[in-house]
Amino acid sequence: SIFGVPAAIAITFAVGVGLHLLLARTVFGRSLYLIGTNPRAAAVAGLPVKRILVATYVLCSALAALGAIMMTARTGS
């Protein structure tokens, strides 16, 4: 536990805050919102749509792996 809070909850909170900051305050986050709204307009605006989507899928995979590791640690498998 970290400061009396279970580690899984602390990690989840930290990741959530980090992702919020990533989406709200970075160029990557704003670009991701634009691509999600209208990918064609994002391409016309000059954004590298495929590169941003690949980075997003990599980030999603890393978070899924983190969740799997936390679940495995919790169940003791």
N, C-alpha and C positions, 0 to 999 in steps of 0.2 A: 504494500500500500504506500501511497505517496501523500504525506500530510494527513493520514487517516482516511483517505479516499482510495478505494480499490484502483489498482493500476489500469485496468481496462477502461474504467470510467474516465480517469484522468487523460489517458491516451486519446480516447474518443473525443473528449472535449477539446483537447489541444489540436487534433486534426480538424475538427469542425471550425474552430476559430481560424486556423491557418487557411482553410479553404475559403472561408468567408472573406478574409483579407485578400486572398489571391484573386477571387472573382470581382471584388468591389473596388480594388485599388491598383490593379496592374493593367497594363496594356493587353496582356494575354487574356485576362478575364473579360475586358470590354470586347475584345475581338471574338471571344467565344460566344458572348451574348449576341453579337451581330451575326455570326455564322448561324447560330441557332434560330435567329429570327428570319434571316433571308440569306442563304449561302451565295446566291447569285449576285446580290447587291454587295456582299462582302468581297467577292472576287472582282467585281467591277471597281470597288474602292481600292483595290490593290493589295488586299490581304492574302497571304499564302494559305488558302483554305485547307488544302490537303495536309500541309505541315502542322497546322494548328489542330486539325482533327486527329492526326497520328499522335501528337503530344497528349491530347486529351484521352485517347484510348490507352496510352501508356500509363498516365496518371490513374485512370480508372482501374487498370490491372494491378498497379502497385497497391492501391487502397483495398482491392479485393484480397490480395495476398496478405496484407496487414490484418484484415479481418479474419482470414483463415488461420493465421498464426495465433491471433488472440483467442479464437475459439478453441484451437487445439490446446493451447496452454490452459484454458479454463477447464476443459474436460479431462485433461491429463492423458491424452492419447499419445 
